[in-house]
Amino acid sequence: MKINVKNNVWWVGKTDWELRKFHGDELSTHHGTTYNSYLLLEEKKVLIDTVWSKYSAEFISNLEKEIDLKKIDYIISCHAENDHSGAMPALMEIIPDKPVYCTENGIKSLKGHYHKDWNFVPVKTGDKLNIGSKELIFIQAPMLHWPDTMFCYLTGDNILFSNDAFGQHYCSENLFNDLVDHEELFNEAIKYFANILTPFSPLVLKKIEEFVSLNLPLDIICTSHGVIWRDNPMQIIQKYIEWASAYQQNQITIIYDTMWNGTRLIAENIAKGIRLSDENIIVKVFNASNTDKNDLITEIFKSKIVLIGSPTINKGILYSIGGLLEFIKGLNFKNKKAFAFGCYGWHSESVDIINASLKASGFDLLSEGIKVNWEPDENTLKQVVETGKKLVTLMQTE
Ligand code: FEO
């Protein structure tokens, strides 16, 4: 099936409704995803990216219904991860000599994945490919999100093919941003940014600045996952500028795990204190052991203050909190404050361990945290409520 994007530009990708995990267990995909491949039927015939290898045979079979594969003149590989290049081995079996345009790093990555010496043509920012009355302009975009990534821009139709950037793991047969549920779309877009692009935020801002300075008219952004932004494509660029600029909402997020409810009681009473102090603050409480880790990362991304709690076990912390802290470490969050809490019995290491990890991850610790020996009693919980109130004061005096 092909879907018209504009004039001679066609979507020939794959909708994947069933995907629930991506990159192994790294990323949850509650709404599936799409692998967007594009066929440009200008004087020259161009294929931009393919699909995940799992759908390679289906992709090739569908593509053959749209074009005699031998008539494809150029293949553009914007990014070599398997979800975009997975059908290339099967395609290149049929058209082995056709040129494959990609970055130098793209060549390394494609060779590393498939061990084939295809007819690679390395390109860099500013290089152009004439495809008839229009041109493709290449723009390297390293670390958006891997070193090999590039965008390309189609003159005449004013389309930016942005690969992973501006994408979402969001499956829809409707394919265009004006035809889908906006709340779902932006929830998936911010989750994608928070979990994948946060560490590269400075590069996101730089790349957007560079693209804007080229003064290229922009009608459509064709991503490699999720919807095509044809209605006001600048809206997602504007969102990326906000998200890449140490983004915060008026939110405090409390994440804990608990053995015998003591640490849960602390979490909920801190939340009570926050609510009593200022009902306009969004306060959210999650048990890490039964909440999706990528949803937690998205909530952290939105927060001004993050509270993390675990009881001490075996002189350490509970597994769910340990895993989350490790995930946080790689994301390089900016401008976030943090606070740790937890119960303990015979040893009281958990709060210190959480504090050390959050500090190493660049969070600004608000205090030494709350340690409660055994279960919190009524008096302790009253003090915890007061701590919640104080957190609001600290947040508002910043
Ligand atoms: Fe969608 Fe980096 O792969």
Residues whose N, C-alpha, C, O or C-beta is under 5 A from the ligand:
A	BS01	FEO	E81 D83 D164
